[in-house]
Amino acid sequence: MSRPKVYVTRKINAEALNLLKKDCEVISWTESSPVPREELLKNVSDVDALFCVITDKIDKELLDKAKKLKVLSTMSVGYDHLEIDEIKSRNIKVGYTPNILTDATAELTVALLLATSRRLLHANHAARTGDWTAWAPFWMCGQGLTGSTVGIVGFGRIGQEIGKRLKPFKVKRILYQNRSAKDQQAQEIGAERVSFDELLKESDFVIVTIALAPETAKMFNEDAFRKMKPTSVFINTSRGDVVDQDALIKALQNKTIWAAGLDVMTPEPLPLSSPLFKLDNCVILPHIGSATTDTRENMTLLTAKNIIAGLKNEKMPEELVL
């Protein structure tokens, strides 16, 4: 009896690859760069399972090619790269990797907030290029967390962990906006649920951790930025498309808000010609929210385990219920 065939769309660690090879015939794209679309389409025609990442668009075109596909698992917590209705209509099981990346992403978010608010990259550049000539009373001053109000938009696992990490910085208030109340979790952190508008108006720091969905696309638009304080710092570690990027650029250029720190943007990679790279009040990171070695290795292992369980008609460790 032939073994099920799995296609892996990216180079992964040996432990996860060997786990798959115990039960499956594995075909892999062995580069660190994304698999070209033509290559992916060419290789899915007879696969039973697909190991994918956020840069792989799993849509009708691909699913029409992958007629034998029974299971797919994405190495991510977000799934906006998956065409869910098409997948659901074909009864394909879907695995994903929640929980594992929560701590790493929360840590990175706080690091990005501090780097942006205290102008760390700008200051580092000044030290390296000779702009640092002497100590000066108000040179390189930024925004401090002590006594501030922090607003978290999206109060799921990552948002809650960010709140916990900010408490020791002696913030005055933590506000959150979420489609449902998280009373118990909020009480543990001392967070208050408010409306989106109130959060924007009251917060010194606005942190975005929401999932991308039709109702959240471009929710941070020109109107939203106008409601924020001119001294506010905007941090996004969720998805680039929750922000109207042109509106953000304008808000930064016109000093409608004080600064922004972005780990996600549209498109990715961000073109070097983007105005965001020309702004001293914007910190850009290359989507490294979950980028610790342990986190990424555990994500690949969970993705592999989801595939193996799905192919055996067993309960996946983390199945996305469609």
N, C-alpha and C positions, 0 to 999 in steps of 0.2 A: 504494500500500500504506500503510495507516494505521500511525502510529507507536505504540509501546507507551505505555501510560498509567501514570504514577507518581503516587501520593499522598504528599505530605510533611506530616507531622503537626505541624510546628512552624516558626516563622519561622527561616530559616537565612541564612548569608552569601551574598552575590551570586555569589561565585566558584563555590561548590558548586551553587547553583541554576542558573547558566548552563551548567555542565558537564552537568547532567541535561537541560537544554532542547535541547542539541545533538542528542540522540538520542531524546528522549521528549517526549510531551505531559505537562506537569506541572500538577497541581492541588495547591494548598497551603492549609494553615491558616496564616494570616499573622500570628497573634498570638504574643506571647511566652508567654502562659499556655497550659496544656494544652488540646488540642482536646476539646470536650465529647464524651462517649461517643456520644450520639445523632448528632452531626455526623460522627464517624468512621465509624460503622456505615452512615450514609447515603451516604458517598462512596467506599466500597471495592467496591461491587458489580461494577464493570467495570474495575478496575485490574489491571495486570499486575505491578506492583511497589509495595512500601510502604517508605517511609523513616520509621522510628519512633524513639522515644526511650524512656527507662526508665519514664516515667509512662503509657505506652500498653500496656494489657493486650491481648496478642494471644492470644486464646483461641478455643475452639470456636465461640462465638457469632459472633465476628468472621469467623473462617475460613469459616463456613457462608454468610456474606454475600458474602465475597470469592472467588467461585467461579472467577475467572480468574487468581487470584494465583499467580505462578510464582517470584517472588523477594521476599524482605524483607531489609532490612539495618537493624540497630539501631545508633544512635549511642551505643554503650556497650561496655564489656568484659563487664559482667554481663548475664545473660540470664534471670534469674528471672521477668521479666515476660512471657516467651514460654512458651506451652504446648507444650513441645517434642514430646511424643508426638503431639499433633494435627498439628503442622507436619510432622513426619516422615512421618506416615501419608498426607499429601497430596503428598509429594515436592517440597516447596517449598524452594528454596535459601535459606540464611541467611548473611548477612554480619554481622560485628561489628568492633569497633575496639580490639583489644588493642595493647599496646606504646606507642601514641601517648600515652596518658595516664599512663604509669608514673611518669615524672619529676615531673610536676605533682602527682600524688597523694602521692608520697613526700615532696615538699617540704611540702605542706600538712599531712601527718601529723606531721612534725617540728615545724612551726610550732604546731600544735594542742597537741602534747605540751609544748612550752615555755610556751605561753600558760596551760595548765592547771597545770603543775607550779610555775611561778613566779608564778601568780595575777595575770597581767597585766591581764585584764579587770576583775577585782575592784579592783586597784590604780588603774587608770585611772578607774573609777567613783568611788573615794574621792577622787582628786585633783580631779575635776570637781564634786563635791558638798560639799566642805568638810570631809570626814572626815580629810583630811590636815592635821594641826595642827602636827606637829613630827616630826623624826627620832626613832625609838625602836628600841632594840636588837632586839626580836623582832616588830615589827609587819610584817605582810605577808610573813613568811618562808614559803618554799616548799620543794619537794624538788629537789635538784640532781642532775645527770646524772653528774658526775665520781665515779668509783669505784662506780657503781651496776650492778645487773644488769637488763638489758632482755630481756623475753620477747616474741617475735614469733610470733603464732599465724596460720599461713598463710605459707609461705615461697616464694611464687611470685615473679614479677617485681617486684611492688611491695614485698613484704616484704624481698626482698634489697636493693633500692635504699634502703629505710629503714635497714637495717643498715649499709650503706656510709656513709650520711650521719651516723649516730650515732657512728661510730668516732672522729672528731676531737674529740668531746666527752669523751674519756677514760673511757668506760664500762669497767667491769671485765670484765663478761661479757655476751655476747649469746647467748641461748638461743632455739631455735626448735622449734616443733611443727608437723609436716606429715605428711600421710598417707604420703608417700614420702620417702626420704632425698635430700638435695641435697648430697652430699658435696663435690663440687668447688666449688660456689658458697659453701658454708658455710666451707670451708677458706680461700677468698679473703678472707672477712670475719672469720674467726676465731670463727664461730658454732658452738654445740654443739646437736645434736639431743637433745631430752629428751621425756619423756611430758608430756601435758597437765597432770596433777596436779603434777608436779615443777616445771613452768614457773610454774604459779600460785603455788606455795609459795615459790619462790626469787626471783621477779622483783620489783623495785622499780617497774618500769613494764611494763604488759601492753598490747601493741599488737595490734589485731585487723585482719587483712587477708585473711581467708578469703572464699571465695565462699559465697553462700547456697545450701544444698541441704538435702534432708530430714534428713541426718545432722548438719548444723551448725545447724539451726534451734534457737534458744534454748539453745545450748550454754553460754552464760554465764548461768547461773541462780543461785538462792540458794546451792546447794551450791558452785558455782564461786567465788562471791564470798567465801564463808566460808573458802575455802582460801587466799585472797590475804592479803598482809600488811596490817595496819591503816594502814600508811604508803604503800601502793601507789597508783599512778595508772593508771587504765584509759582507754585511747584506742581509739575505734572509727571507722574510715574505710571499712569494708566495706559491710555492709548492716545496717539496724536490726533485722531479725528474727533475727539471730544472738544477740541479747540478749533475755532475759526482762526487759522494761523495768520492770515492777513490782518485780522482785527487785533491779534496779539502784537504783531510787529508795530502796528500803528500806536497801540497803547504804550509800548515801550519807547518808541521814538518821541512821542508827544509827552512822555512822563505822566500819562494817565495813571499808571502804576509805577512803582519804584524799580522792580526787577522781576525776572523770571528765571527759574531753573527747570530744564526740560531733559528728561531721560527718553522721552518719546516725542515724535513729531511726524509731519507728513510732507513729503514721502520719507522713507528711511532706506538707505542713508540720505541725510539731508544734503542737497547739492551745496558745494562750496560757495556758489554764487548767492546763497540765501542771505537776505538782509539780517537774519538772526545772528550770523557769524560776525557781523560788523558792529554789533551792539555791545558796549562794555557792561550793560546791565542785564545781560543774558548769559547764562551758563548752559552749555550744551553737552550732554553725555550720549554715547552711542548705544542706548537701550541695554544697559547693564544691570538692571534692577535685581535680577536673580543670579548675577554672575559671581557666585563663590564656587569654588571647586566642588565642595561637598554637595551643595544644592544642585548643581547641574548634573553631577553623577547620580544623585538620588532621583532626579527627574527622569533621566534616561532609564534607570532601572524600573521605576514605576511604569513608564511607558511600555517597556518590554513585558512586564508582568501583566499589564492590562491586555496586551495582544494575546499572550499565551492563554490566559483565562478565557478570553472571548472566543478563541478558536476551539477551546475545549468545551464550550457552552457552560462554563463555570462563571460564578459571580466575579466580575472585575473588581480589583481593589478600589478603583475609582472610576465608576462609570458615569458618564454625562447622561442624565435622564432627559430625553428629548420630548 
